[in-house]
Amino acid sequence: MRSVVWLAVGVERAFSSEADMPHTPHPRSRRLPAALQYEEDSGLQEPCTVPLLYTRHAVQRMQQRGISAGKVQIVVRDGREYHVGDGRLAFHLNRRAVVRARTAGRRVEGAQDISVILTADGIVVTVQHMDRVPKMWRAA
């Protein structure tokens, strides 16, 4: 069974109560990891329409690599989409995507060259810094 972190940016608006959430936290775990805390200055101007859930591995990698949940939201919203195999999707925010987002009036500082890999269900598997995408990734 896959373990999934229950709370992320935008999730609290997507579910009406804790009972509706796919996984509830341990009663004593009130604090969120630093990687999942919302940043006011993250560049998000509208709430996320598709809530993101994070695996424990993704949260661990976000903390290790200094990538916040706000940056993950920006990459998923503005990054280029790729098929990476096994039904998984990757989003990568390259220079062209940054220019497109800035032209549209969105702030994307600090999120360039970040890749986010999601399952077909929209669960974030891992995040990483990449200066270019692997050749085996196919544009969607």
N, C-alpha and C positions, 0 to 999 in steps of 0.2 A: 504494500500500500504506500502510495506517495504521500509525503507529509507536505502540507501547504500552509504558509503563513496566512492567517485569516484577514489581516487588515492591511490596506495599502491606500495610496492616494486615490480618492474617489469611491472606494468601496463602501464607506459608511453611508453614502447617498444612494447606492444601488440596491441595498438590502433594507427592508423595512424594519427588521428586528434581528437580534443576534440568533434567534432560533432559525431564521431563514438562511443564515450564512452556511456555506458548505463545511466549515470547520470552526468550532469555537475554541478560544484560547483556554489555557489553564487558568483557573480562577485567581491564582496569585500573580499571574503575569500581566501586570498593568502597563508597564513601560514598553514602548516600542523600541526596537533596535534603531540606532542613529540613522541607518540607511533608509528606514521607512518613515522617518519623520518628515512632515511636509515643510517645504521651504517657501517662504513668502516671495523670495526673489528668484524663483526657479524659472520664470518665463512663462508659466502656465497662466493663460488669461481666461480660459473657459474650463469648466469641469470636464474631466475625462468621461467620454460617453461609453467606453467599454472599460469596466474596472479590471485592474490587473491583480492577479494573485501571484505570490512569489513562493517558490520552493525554498526549503532551508538552505540549499546549496546556493541559490541565487542571492539570498540575503547575506550569506557569508561572503560571497564574492563581491557584492556591492560594498560591504564594509571593508574588505581587504583592499579593494581597488579605488576606494574613495568616490564611488558613483552613487549619487542620491536617487531617491525615488522620483523626484522631480525631473532629473535628467533622463531617467528611463522613460517617463511619460513623454518628454519632448522627442526622444528618439523614435518611440512607437508612433507618435502623432505625425512627425515631419520626416522621418527617415525613409529610405528606399527599401522596399520589401523584396525579400529573396526566399526561394524555396531551398531548404538545406537538407532535405531527406527525412524519411520516417514521418512525414506529415507535419514537420516542424517548419516554422517561419522564422526568419531573421530580419531585423530592421537595422539598418546602418545609416548613420548620419554623416555623409561625406560633404565635401566642399560645395557641390552643386545643390544638395538638399539644404545646406545652410543658407546659400544665396537665395533659393526659392522661399524659404521661411522668412528671411529678413525682408524680401520684397513684399511678402504678404503682411508684413508688420508684426511678426512674432519674434520674440527674443529667444535665442538659442545659445547664448554664451556658455562655454564650458562643456557642451554636449557633442562637439564635433569629434569624429573618429571613435564613437562608441557604438558597439553592436549589442543588440538584445536578441536573445533566442527564446522563442515561445513555442509551447505545444499547440496542437490544433485547437485545444480548449481555451487558449489564451492565458495559460499559466507561464510565468517567466521562469525559464530553466536556468539561464546564466546570463551574465553581462560581462563585457570585456572591452578593452581598448584595442582597436585595430586600425592601422593606417590604410589598409586596403582589404577588400573582401577576398576570400579564397576563390580560386577558379571553379571549384566544384559547386559553389552557390549559383543558382539560376534565378535571374530576375523574374519577378512575378508579373 
